[in-house]
Amino acid sequence: MTFEKAKKRGRPAQLLQVAELHGCVEFLRRQERSELQDEVMMFLLKKDFNFELLSEPQQVLVKEALKPYREHTRLVLLADQLESEKNKSEYEKKFLKLYDDYECGLLEKADVNLLKTMCTRYLNFKAQKLDVSDLELYLSQIQKNEAKKKRTAENRRKFEVGGAVLAACKELQIGSNSSSESIKDMFIEYHRYFHRMRATRFFAEASRLTSSYRLEDDVIVIALNNLSKYTHDGKSITTIEIEKAILEVNELRNKKY
């Protein structure tokens, strides 16, 4: 395989090294590729691949495909370098935090671009093309933007949850004049009560036998009502069990106090 490129005017082109091309192929394999990148993969995987024999548009495609790989490689190398350093600046810590999320595929496109910019600025700083104050200023801008994004997300979340609560109140026919505090207390009480009821053996058995949430709901209501039909000494089973439960609860409360 031949990887040298003819000289062209302007900025000197980087040589296409075998290791770099192999690395690029592996990188592209792990990415969601466009049709153009799939086409580049076909070029690179050919045994007789020769950059010089490609048409000019094909050469442009290969070079374009190499750009994200080279950016990725710069990020990896810088992250490896910073990980080995003991005393890290706030800028370096921020870069590594973003890089960890990048490796896990958790970053949105805007944050990936931010990570790349941080990398470029840091390398320029190390090459003495930027002063440390430039890094600190950029980090400050990042922190301000992140704080703004967080506030915006929190406000959006409050708006969405508030809308959901109002819709629920309307469906449940809860008075619109109820205070926000009373609505909150009511939802907390219902939530706790619901989960305590679902933790009972009665609910567990109904869930096991029905295997359907909607069916389970109706079955439980009917089964509970049907229990009242069974009597002992003139009392329904439900009345007997409720009276026993009242005694147990009172005994437990008396022990606490």
C-alpha positions as protocol buffer text, in pm:
chain_id: "A"
residue {
  index: 1
  type: MET
  ca { x: 0 y: 0 z: 0 }
}
residue {
  index: 2
  type: THR
  ca { x: 130 y: 346 z: -85 }
}
residue {
  index: 3
  type: PHE
  ca { x: 43 y: 640 z: 136 }
}
residue {
  index: 4
  type: GLU
  ca { x: 254 y: 935 z: 20 }
}
residue {
  index: 5
  type: LYS
  ca { x: 73 y: 1233 z: -123 }
}
residue {
  index: 6
  type: ALA
  ca { x: 187 y: 1468 z: -394 }
}
residue {
  index: 7
  type: LYS
  ca { x: 288 y: 1818 z: -285 }
}
residue {
  index: 8
  type: LYS
  ca { x: 25 y: 2086 z: -318 }
}
residue {
  index: 9
  type: ARG
  ca { x: 32 y: 2457 z: -262 }
}
residue {
  index: 10
  type: GLY
  ca { x: -72 y: 2598 z: 73 }
}
residue {
  index: 11
  type: ARG
  ca { x: -46 y: 2427 z: 408 }
}
residue {
  index: 12
  type: PRO
  ca { x: 173 y: 2110 z: 390 }
}
residue {
  index: 13
  type: ALA
  ca { x: -46 y: 1799 z: 391 }
}
residue {
  index: 14
  type: GLN
  ca { x: 0 y: 1540 z: 666 }
}
residue {
  index: 15
  type: LEU
  ca { x: 134 y: 1206 z: 550 }
}
residue {
  index: 16
  type: LEU
  ca { x: -105 y: 915 z: 559 }
}
residue {
  index: 17
  type: GLN
  ca { x: 63 y: 658 z: 780 }
}
residue {
  index: 18
  type: VAL
  ca { x: -36 y: 291 z: 782 }
}
residue {
  index: 19
  type: ALA
  ca { x: -104 y: 294 z: 1158 }
}
residue {
  index: 20
  type: GLU
  ca { x: -316 y: 606 z: 1125 }
}
residue {
  index: 21
  type: LEU
  ca { x: -527 y: 456 z: 849 }
}
residue {
  index: 22
  type: HIS
  ca { x: -580 y: 138 z: 1047 }
}
residue {
  index: 23
  type: GLY
  ca { x: -674 y: 346 z: 1350 }
}
residue {
  index: 24
  type: CYS
  ca { x: -913 y: 550 z: 1137 }
}
residue {
  index: 25
  type: VAL
  ca { x: -1083 y: 233 z: 1012 }
}
residue {
  index: 26
  type: GLU
  ca { x: -1133 y: 106 z: 1368 }
}
residue {
  index: 27
  type: PHE
  ca { x: -1262 y: 449 z: 1475 }
}
residue {
  index: 28
  type: LEU
  ca { x: -1514 y: 463 z: 1190 }
}
residue {
  index: 29
  type: ARG
  ca { x: -1633 y: 110 z: 1266 }
}
residue {
  index: 30
  type: ARG
  ca { x: -1741 y: 225 z: 1613 }
}
residue {
  index: 31
  type: GLN
  ca { x: -1926 y: 532 z: 1482 }
}
residue {
  index: 32
  type: GLU
  ca { x: -2260 y: 588 z: 1316 }
}
residue {
  index: 33
  type: ARG
  ca { x: -2135 y: 645 z: 963 }
}
residue {
  index: 34
  type: SER
  ca { x: -2272 y: 846 z: 674 }
}
residue {
  index: 35
  type: GLU
  ca { x: -2287 y: 702 z: 322 }
}
residue {
  index: 36
  type: LEU
  ca { x: -1972 y: 898 z: 235 }
}
residue {
  index: 37
  type: GLN
  ca { x: -1785 y: 750 z: 531 }
}
residue {
  index: 38
  type: ASP
  ca { x: -1898 y: 401 z: 426 }
}
residue {
  index: 39
  type: GLU
  ca { x: -1750 y: 476 z: 86 }
}
residue {
  index: 40
  type: VAL
  ca { x: -1421 y: 579 z: 248 }
}
residue {
  index: 41
  type: MET
  ca { x: -1419 y: 255 z: 449 }
}
residue {
  index: 42
  type: MET
  ca { x: -1440 y: 64 z: 120 }
}
residue {
  index: 43
  type: PHE
  ca { x: -1130 y: 248 z: -8 }
}
residue {
  index: 44
  type: LEU
  ca { x: -928 y: 193 z: 307 }
}
residue {
  index: 45
  type: LEU
  ca { x: -1009 y: -177 z: 340 }
}
residue {
  index: 46
  type: LYS
  ca { x: -888 y: -267 z: -8 }
}
residue {
  index: 47
  type: LYS
  ca { x: -562 y: -466 z: -1 }
}
residue {
  index: 48
  type: ASP
  ca { x: -423 y: -272 z: -297 }
}
residue {
  index: 49
  type: PHE
  ca { x: -523 y: 66 z: -152 }
}
residue {
  index: 50
  type: ASN
  ca { x: -308 y: 344 z: -299 }
}
residue {
  index: 51
  type: PHE
  ca { x: -390 y: 702 z: -213 }
}
residue {
  index: 52
  type: GLU
  ca { x: -219 y: 829 z: -529 }
}
residue {
  index: 53
  type: LEU
  ca { x: -447 y: 622 z: -751 }
}
residue {
  index: 54
  type: LEU
  ca { x: -763 y: 770 z: -603 }
}
residue {
  index: 55
  type: SER
  ca { x: -943 y: 1041 z: -793 }
}
residue {
  index: 56
  type: GLU
  ca { x: -922 y: 1391 z: -646 }
}
residue {
  index: 57
  type: PRO
  ca { x: -1279 y: 1374 z: -505 }
}
residue {
  index: 58
  type: GLN
  ca { x: -1194 y: 1037 z: -347 }
}
residue {
  index: 59
  type: GLN
  ca { x: -877 y: 1181 z: -193 }
}
residue {
  index: 60
  type: VAL
  ca { x: -1084 y: 1464 z: -46 }
}
residue {
  index: 61
  type: LEU
  ca { x: -1323 y: 1209 z: 105 }
}
residue {
  index: 62
  type: VAL
  ca { x: -1036 y: 1019 z: 269 }
}
residue {
  index: 63
  type: LYS
  ca { x: -891 y: 1339 z: 414 }
}
residue {
  index: 64
  type: GLU
  ca { x: -1232 y: 1446 z: 544 }
}
residue {
  index: 65
  type: ALA
  ca { x: -1279 y: 1105 z: 708 }
}
residue {
  index: 66
  type: LEU
  ca { x: -941 y: 1143 z: 878 }
}
residue {
  index: 67
  type: LYS
  ca { x: -1034 y: 1476 z: 1040 }
}
residue {
  index: 68
  type: PRO
  ca { x: -1267 y: 1340 z: 1314 }
}
residue {
  index: 69
  type: TYR
  ca { x: -1023 y: 1055 z: 1379 }
}
residue {
  index: 70
  type: ARG
  ca { x: -733 y: 1296 z: 1423 }
}
residue {
  index: 71
  type: GLU
  ca { x: -945 y: 1513 z: 1653 }
}
residue {
  index: 72
  type: HIS
  ca { x: -1034 y: 1201 z: 1853 }
}
residue {
  index: 73
  type: THR
  ca { x: -667 y: 1101 z: 1873 }
}
residue {
  index: 74
  type: ARG
  ca { x: -572 y: 1445 z: 2006 }
}
residue {
  index: 75
  type: LEU
  ca { x: -835 y: 1413 z: 2278 }
}
residue {
  index: 76
  type: VAL
  ca { x: -713 y: 1065 z: 2376 }
}
residue {
  index: 77
  type: LEU
  ca { x: -347 y: 1170 z: 2391 }
}
residue {
  index: 78
  type: LEU
  ca { x: -420 y: 1482 z: 2596 }
}
residue {
  index: 79
  type: ALA
  ca { x: -647 y: 1291 z: 2836 }
}
residue {
  index: 80
  type: ASP
  ca { x: -378 y: 1024 z: 2887 }
}
residue {
  index: 81
  type: GLN
  ca { x: -121 y: 1296 z: 2954 }
}
residue {
  index: 82
  type: LEU
  ca { x: -340 y: 1483 z: 3204 }
}
residue {
  index: 83
  type: GLU
  ca { x: -444 y: 1164 z: 3386 }
}
residue {
  index: 84
  type: SER
  ca { x: -80 y: 1101 z: 3476 }
}
residue {
  index: 85
  type: GLU
  ca { x: -32 y: 1447 z: 3629 }
}
residue {
  index: 86
  type: LYS
  ca { x: -74 y: 1479 z: 4007 }
}
residue {
  index: 87
  type: ASN
  ca { x: -164 y: 1845 z: 4055 }
}
residue {
  index: 88
  type: LYS
  ca { x: -434 y: 1930 z: 3803 }
}
residue {
  index: 89
  type: SER
  ca { x: -571 y: 2276 z: 3738 }
}
residue {
  index: 90
  type: GLU
  ca { x: -947 y: 2340 z: 3732 }
}
residue {
  index: 91
  type: TYR
  ca { x: -925 y: 2362 z: 3353 }
}
residue {
  index: 92
  type: GLU
  ca { x: -757 y: 2021 z: 3332 }
}
residue {
  index: 93
  type: LYS
  ca { x: -1013 y: 1867 z: 3570 }
}
residue {
  index: 94
  type: LYS
  ca { x: -1297 y: 2007 z: 3360 }
}
residue {
  index: 95
  type: PHE
  ca { x: -1143 y: 1867 z: 3043 }
}
residue {
  index: 96
  type: LEU
  ca { x: -1104 y: 1520 z: 3198 }
}
residue {
  index: 97
  type: LYS
  ca { x: -1462 y: 1523 z: 3328 }
}
residue {
  index: 98
  type: LEU
  ca { x: -1594 y: 1606 z: 2982 }
}
residue {
  index: 99
  type: TYR
  ca { x: -1362 y: 1348 z: 2828 }
}
residue {
  index: 100
  type: ASP
  ca { x: -1495 y: 1072 z: 3057 }
}
residue {
  index: 101
  type: ASP
  ca { x: -1850 y: 1154 z: 2945 }
}
residue {
  index: 102
  type: TYR
  ca { x: -1728 y: 1163 z: 2584 }
}
residue {
  index: 103
  type: GLU
  ca { x: -1580 y: 813 z: 2618 }
}
residue {
  index: 104
  type: CYS
  ca { x: -1912 y: 688 z: 2758 }
}
residue {
  index: 105
  type: GLY
  ca { x: -2104 y: 847 z: 2471 }
}
residue {
  index: 106
  type: LEU
  ca { x: -2293 y: 1080 z: 2707 }
}
residue {
  index: 107
  type: LEU
  ca { x: -2206 y: 1414 z: 2545 }
}
residue {
  index: 108
  type: GLU
  ca { x: -2433 y: 1605 z: 2312 }
}
residue {
  index: 109
  type: LYS
  ca { x: -2283 y: 1750 z: 1995 }
}
residue {
  index: 110
  type: ALA
  ca { x: -2240 y: 2096 z: 2151 }
}
residue {
  index: 111
  type: ASP
  ca { x: -2046 y: 1948 z: 2444 }
}
residue {
  index: 112
  type: VAL
  ca { x: -1826 y: 1741 z: 2210 }
}
residue {
  index: 113
  type: ASN
  ca { x: -1739 y: 2063 z: 2027 }
}
residue {
  index: 114
  type: LEU
  ca { x: -1665 y: 2227 z: 2363 }
}
residue {
  index: 115
  type: LEU
  ca { x: -1430 y: 1942 z: 2452 }
}
residue {
  index: 116
  type: LYS
  ca { x: -1246 y: 1979 z: 2121 }
}
residue {
  index: 117
  type: THR
  ca { x: -1214 y: 2356 z: 2172 }
}
residue {
  index: 118
  type: MET
  ca { x: -1078 y: 2303 z: 2523 }
}
residue {
  index: 119
  type: CYS
  ca { x: -824 y: 2060 z: 2381 }
}
residue {
  index: 120
  type: THR
  ca { x: -713 y: 2305 z: 2111 }
}
residue {
  index: 121
  type: ARG
  ca { x: -681 y: 2594 z: 2356 }
}
residue {
  index: 122
  type: TYR
  ca { x: -487 y: 2383 z: 2603 }
}
residue {
  index: 123
  type: LEU
  ca { x: -243 y: 2263 z: 2337 }
}
residue {
  index: 124
  type: ASN
  ca { x: -196 y: 2622 z: 2220 }
}
residue {
  index: 125
  type: PHE
  ca { x: -133 y: 2722 z: 2581 }
}
residue {
  index: 126
  type: LYS
  ca { x: 133 y: 2449 z: 2612 }
}
residue {
  index: 127
  type: ALA
  ca { x: 287 y: 2569 z: 2287 }
}
residue {
  index: 128
  type: GLN
  ca { x: 300 y: 2917 z: 2446 }
}
residue {
  index: 129
  type: LYS
  ca { x: 53 y: 3058 z: 2197 }
}
residue {
  index: 130
  type: LEU
  ca { x: -193 y: 3140 z: 2477 }
}
residue {
  index: 131
  type: ASP
  ca { x: -149 y: 3283 z: 2824 }
}
residue {
  index: 132
  type: VAL
  ca { x: -281 y: 3101 z: 3132 }
}
residue {
  index: 133
  type: SER
  ca { x: -528 y: 3388 z: 3186 }
}
residue {
  index: 134
  type: ASP
  ca { x: -689 y: 3298 z: 2851 }
}
residue {
  index: 135
  type: LEU
  ca { x: -754 y: 2946 z: 2978 }
}
residue {
  index: 136
  type: GLU
  ca { x: -897 y: 3077 z: 3305 }
}
residue {
  index: 137
  type: LEU
  ca { x: -1122 y: 3321 z: 3120 }
}
residue {
  index: 138
  type: TYR
  ca { x: -1248 y: 3049 z: 2887 }
}
residue {
  index: 139
  type: LEU
  ca { x: -1313 y: 2816 z: 3182 }
}
residue {
  index: 140
  type: SER
  ca { x: -1507 y: 3095 z: 3353 }
}
residue {
  index: 141
  type: GLN
  ca { x: -1721 y: 3138 z: 3040 }
}
residue {
  index: 142
  type: ILE
  ca { x: -1785 y: 2762 z: 3031 }
}
residue {
  index: 143
  type: GLN
  ca { x: -1893 y: 2759 z: 3395 }
}
residue {
  index: 144
  type: LYS
  ca { x: -2128 y: 3054 z: 3342 }
}
residue {
  index: 145
  type: ASN
  ca { x: -2284 y: 2887 z: 3038 }
}
residue {
  index: 146
  type: GLU
  ca { x: -2326 y: 2561 z: 3227 }
}
residue {
  index: 147
  type: ALA
  ca { x: -2491 y: 2739 z: 3520 }
}
residue {
  index: 148
  type: LYS
  ca { x: -2727 y: 2911 z: 3276 }
}
residue {
  index: 149
  type: LYS
  ca { x: -2809 y: 2580 z: 3104 }
}
residue {
  index: 150
  type: LYS
  ca { x: -2875 y: 2418 z: 3441 }
}
residue {
  index: 151
  type: ARG
  ca { x: -3111 y: 2698 z: 3547 }
}
residue {
  index: 152
  type: THR
  ca { x: -3293 y: 2679 z: 3214 }
}
residue {
  index: 153
  type: ALA
  ca { x: -3330 y: 2301 z: 3244 }
}
residue {
  index: 154
  type: GLU
  ca { x: -3456 y: 2331 z: 3603 }
}
residue {
  index: 155
  type: ASN
  ca { x: -3710 y: 2597 z: 3507 }
}
residue {
  index: 156
  type: ARG
  ca { x: -3828 y: 2389 z: 3212 }
}
residue {
  index: 157
  type: ARG
  ca { x: -3862 y: 2087 z: 3439 }
}
residue {
  index: 158
  type: LYS
  ca { x: -4064 y: 2287 z: 3694 }
}
residue {
  index: 159
  type: PHE
  ca { x: -4290 y: 2412 z: 3416 }
}
residue {
  index: 160
  type: GLU
  ca { x: -4344 y: 2060 z: 3278 }
}
residue {
  index: 161
  type: VAL
  ca { x: -4407 y: 1904 z: 3621 }
}
residue {
  index: 162
  type: GLY
  ca { x: -4636 y: 2191 z: 3718 }
}
residue {
  index: 163
  type: GLY
  ca { x: -4837 y: 2138 z: 3399 }
}
residue {
  index: 164
  type: ALA
  ca { x: -4862 y: 1764 z: 3471 }
}
residue {
  index: 165
  type: VAL
  ca { x: -4982 y: 1829 z: 3828 }
}
residue {
  index: 166
  type: LEU
  ca { x: -5244 y: 2079 z: 3709 }
}
residue {
  index: 167
  type: ALA
  ca { x: -5366 y: 1829 z: 3448 }
}
residue {
  index: 168
  type: ALA
  ca { x: -5387 y: 1557 z: 3716 }
}
residue {
  index: 169
  type: CYS
  ca { x: -5577 y: 1791 z: 3950 }
}
residue {
  index: 170
  type: LYS
  ca { x: -5825 y: 1869 z: 3674 }
}
residue {
  index: 171
  type: GLU
  ca { x: -5879 y: 1500 z: 3598 }
}
residue {
  index: 172
  type: LEU
  ca { x: -5914 y: 1416 z: 3968 }
}
residue {
  index: 173
  type: GLN
  ca { x: -6148 y: 1715 z: 4012 }
}
residue {
  index: 174
  type: ILE
  ca { x: -5933 y: 1871 z: 4282 }
}
residue {
  index: 175
  type: GLY
  ca { x: -6035 y: 2229 z: 4352 }
}
residue {
  index: 176
  type: SER
  ca { x: -5834 y: 2490 z: 4163 }
}
residue {
  index: 177
  type: ASN
  ca { x: -5833 y: 2702 z: 4481 }
}
residue {
  index: 178
  type: SER
  ca { x: -5624 y: 2445 z: 4672 }
}
residue {
  index: 179
  type: SER
  ca { x: -5287 y: 2581 z: 4781 }
}
residue {
  index: 180
  type: SER
  ca { x: -4968 y: 2442 z: 4628 }
}
residue {
  index: 181
  type: GLU
  ca { x: -4867 y: 2314 z: 4973 }
}
residue {
  index: 182
  type: SER
  ca { x: -5192 y: 2120 z: 5022 }
}
residue {
  index: 183
  type: ILE
  ca { x: -5165 y: 1970 z: 4672 }
}
residue {
  index: 184
  type: LYS
  ca { x: -4807 y: 1863 z: 4744 }
}
residue {
  index: 185
  type: ASP
  ca { x: -4907 y: 1704 z: 5077 }
}
residue {
  index: 186
  type: MET
  ca { x: -5195 y: 1523 z: 4911 }
}
residue {
  index: 187
  type: PHE
  ca { x: -4976 y: 1374 z: 4637 }
}
residue {
  index: 188
  type: ILE
  ca { x: -4716 y: 1265 z: 4893 }
}
residue {
  index: 189
  type: GLU
  ca { x: -4984 y: 1102 z: 5108 }
}
residue {
  index: 190
  type: TYR
  ca { x: -5142 y: 921 z: 4810 }
}
residue {
  index: 191
  type: HIS
  ca { x: -4803 y: 804 z: 4686 }
}
residue {
  index: 192
  type: ARG
  ca { x: -4700 y: 661 z: 5025 }
}
residue {
  index: 193
  type: TYR
  ca { x: -5041 y: 498 z: 5079 }
}
residue {
  index: 194
  type: PHE
  ca { x: -5038 y: 342 z: 4732 }
}
residue {
  index: 195
  type: HIS
  ca { x: -4690 y: 192 z: 4778 }
}
residue {
  index: 196
  type: ARG
  ca { x: -4774 y: 57 z: 5125 }
}
residue {
  index: 197
  type: MET
  ca { x: -5083 y: -112 z: 4985 }
}
residue {
  index: 198
  type: ARG
  ca { x: -4889 y: -263 z: 4694 }
}
residue {
  index: 199
  type: ALA
  ca { x: -4636 y: -406 z: 4940 }
}
residue {
  index: 200
  type: THR
  ca { x: -4904 y: -625 z: 5105 }
}
residue {
  index: 201
  type: ARG
  ca { x: -4928 y: -999 z: 5044 }
}
residue {
  index: 202
  type: PHE
  ca { x: -5283 y: -950 z: 4911 }
}
residue {
  index: 203
  type: PHE
  ca { x: -5160 y: -722 z: 4633 }
}
residue {
  index: 204
  type: ALA
  ca { x: -4859 y: -943 z: 4563 }
}
residue {
  index: 205
  type: GLU
  ca { x: -5085 y: -1246 z: 4516 }
}
residue {
  index: 206
  type: ALA
  ca { x: -5323 y: -1054 z: 4291 }
}
residue {
  index: 207
  type: SER
  ca { x: -5030 y: -931 z: 4084 }
}
residue {
  index: 208
  type: ARG
  ca { x: -4890 y: -1284 z: 4050 }
}
residue {
  index: 209
  type: LEU
  ca { x: -5221 y: -1432 z: 3937 }
}
residue {
  index: 210
  type: THR
  ca { x: -5325 y: -1156 z: 3695 }
}
residue {
  index: 211
  type: SER
  ca { x: -4990 y: -1049 z: 3541 }
}
residue {
  index: 212
  type: SER
  ca { x: -5164 y: -737 z: 3415 }
}
residue {
  index: 213
  type: TYR
  ca { x: -5170 y: -400 z: 3588 }
}
residue {
  index: 214
  type: ARG
  ca { x: -5511 y: -297 z: 3449 }
}
residue {
  index: 215
  type: LEU
  ca { x: -5669 y: -637 z: 3523 }
}
residue {
  index: 216
  type: GLU
  ca { x: -5505 y: -643 z: 3866 }
}
residue {
  index: 217
  type: ASP
  ca { x: -5666 y: -311 z: 3963 }
}
residue {
  index: 218
  type: ASP
  ca { x: -6022 y: -436 z: 3896 }
}
residue {
  index: 219
  type: VAL
  ca { x: -5955 y: -781 z: 4045 }
}
residue {
  index: 220
  type: ILE
  ca { x: -5828 y: -635 z: 4373 }
}
residue {
  index: 221
  type: VAL
  ca { x: -6133 y: -409 z: 4419 }
}
residue {
  index: 222
  type: ILE
  ca { x: -6376 y: -695 z: 4348 }
}
residue {
  index: 223
  type: ALA
  ca { x: -6184 y: -943 z: 4569 }
}
residue {
  index: 224
  type: LEU
  ca { x: -6176 y: -702 z: 4863 }
}
residue {
  index: 225
  type: ASN
  ca { x: -6549 y: -636 z: 4834 }
}
residue {
  index: 226
  type: ASN
  ca { x: -6623 y: -1008 z: 4803 }
}
residue {
  index: 227
  type: LEU
  ca { x: -6441 y: -1079 z: 5131 }
}
residue {
  index: 228
  type: SER
  ca { x: -6722 y: -896 z: 5311 }
}
residue {
  index: 229
  type: LYS
  ca { x: -6961 y: -1172 z: 5203 }
}
residue {
  index: 230
  type: TYR
  ca { x: -6790 y: -1424 z: 5431 }
}
residue {
  index: 231
  type: THR
  ca { x: -6904 y: -1412 z: 5795 }
}
residue {
  index: 232
  type: HIS
  ca { x: -6813 y: -1564 z: 6129 }
}
residue {
  index: 233
  type: ASP
  ca { x: -7039 y: -1536 z: 6434 }
}
residue {
  index: 234
  type: GLY
  ca { x: -7249 y: -1280 z: 6254 }
}
residue {
  index: 235
  type: LYS
  ca { x: -6955 y: -1060 z: 6156 }
}
residue {
  index: 236
  type: SER
  ca { x: -6801 y: -1027 z: 5813 }
}
residue {
  index: 237
  type: ILE
  ca { x: -6442 y: -1143 z: 5772 }
}
residue {
  index: 238
  type: THR
  ca { x: -6339 y: -790 z: 5677 }
}
residue {
  index: 239
  type: THR
  ca { x: -6491 y: -644 z: 5996 }
}
residue {
  index: 240
  type: ILE
  ca { x: -6316 y: -907 z: 6208 }
}
residue {
  index: 241
  type: GLU
  ca { x: -5978 y: -841 z: 6044 }
}
residue {
  index: 242
  type: ILE
  ca { x: -6017 y: -463 z: 6065 }
}
residue {
  index: 243
  type: GLU
  ca { x: -6099 y: -481 z: 6437 }
}
residue {
  index: 244
  type: LYS
  ca { x: -5795 y: -706 z: 6497 }
}
residue {
  index: 245
  type: ALA
  ca { x: -5577 y: -466 z: 6300 }
}
residue {
  index: 246
  type: ILE
  ca { x: -5699 y: -168 z: 6506 }
}
residue {
  index: 247
  type: LEU
  ca { x: -5595 y: -348 z: 6824 }
}
residue {
  index: 248
  type: GLU
  ca { x: -5251 y: -434 z: 6680 }
}
residue {
  index: 249
  type: VAL
  ca { x: -5188 y: -78 z: 6564 }
}
residue {
  index: 250
  type: ASN
  ca { x: -5292 y: 68 z: 6900 }
}
residue {
  index: 251
  type: GLU
  ca { x: -5063 y: -176 z: 7084 }
}
residue {
  index: 252
  type: LEU
  ca { x: -4769 y: -81 z: 6861 }
}
residue {
  index: 253
  type: ARG
  ca { x: -4833 y: 292 z: 6912 }
}
residue {
  index: 254
  type: ASN
  ca { x: -4864 y: 249 z: 7289 }
}
residue {
  index: 255
  type: LYS
  ca { x: -4527 y: 70 z: 7297 }
}
residue {
  index: 256
  type: LYS
  ca { x: -4364 y: 361 z: 7115 }
}
residue {
  index: 257
  type: TYR
  ca { x: -4490 y: 610 z: 7369 }
}
